[in-house]
Amino acid sequence: MSESVISVSELTRRFGATTALDSVSVSLPRGAVYGLVGANGAGKTTLIRHILGLLKAQSGAVRVFGLDPVADPVGVLSRIGYLSEENDLPGWMRVDELIRYTRAFYPKWDDAYAEELRQTFALDPAAKIKTLSKGQKARAGLLLALAHRPELLVLDEPSSGLDPIVRRDILGAVIRTIAHEGRTVLFSSHLLDEVEQVADHVTMMSHGKIVLSAPLDAIRESHRAGERVPSLNEIFVAHVGATAPPPPDV
């Protein structure tokens, strides 16, 4: 199956005098890791909010699994796993309570997989969410996003502010997710080195516009200088004129 999981056509979004998205068109193929990169404020999160149906298109069209995410939120969101930088979890719940609570929303929830992830991420089932570190909360959020084996996994700046070990865990989970045939990942980040490790296709955004969108191998090859292939960060600088922020531990 080669149809697009996400199809965005001529999407424009303004907040007052600010144009957050300027005639954006993207198509996300099934079974690939799609990296969405750009500095903070480039429009990545606004685009993702339209894909999740949290914002309605002012002009243009958004389709996910062929459906309008605003008109059919249940039909779309039940097939998506989502993890954001904010990752707001109810602090008063225990880990096991949060898992049971979230399970009720997903008919395809996989109990065995959820327990496997809990053990892999070393999450104490009796621990209150409010006592978890930022990294542990990120792992808990990732567990909730993955345990119903979503057709589409959306990661919006999931690694921001996290230490390298937790970031490695998140990348590992992305790779495991796409190992299951037909699953798709949309991975938004300003950490270009991470995107370069896992992405099949990369879209670069700057000031609400797409400046480059192509398979990663094709992007590298088109920017080759003799035997030298530049890094994604170098390519980003060449197109946008400024480097993305460094990882938190640099």
Number of C-alpha atoms within 10 A of each C-alpha: 7 9 13 17 21 20 19 20 15 15 19 20 23 14 8 7 6 10 15 22 24 17 17 19 18 16 16 20 19 21 23 20 25 26 27 28 28 27 21 16 13 20 24 27 18 17 23 18 14 21 24 22 20 14 15 18 18 10 14 15 17 25 21 24 17 13 16 19 23 18 11 12 14 10 14 21 18 16 17 20 22 20 24 18 16 11 16 11 14 12 14 13 16 18 23 17 16 20 21 12 11 14 18 10 11 15 9 14 18 15 14 10 15 20 17 14 20 22 12 12 19 12 19 15 16 11 15 17 22 15 12 17 10 15 19 18 20 27 26 24 22 26 24 22 21 24 24 23 21 22 22 30 24 23 24 23 21 24 27 16 14 18 14 14 10 17 19 14 18 19 19 12 17 23 16 10 22 18 12 12 11 15 18 26 29 23 24 25 25 26 20 24 14 18 24 16 10 19 21 18 22 25 19 22 25 22 19 23 19 21 14 16 18 14 14 20 12 14 18 17 12 10 16 14 10 6 6 10 15 15 14 20 18 17 19 23 12 12 14 18 11 12 17 19 13 11 17 12 8 5
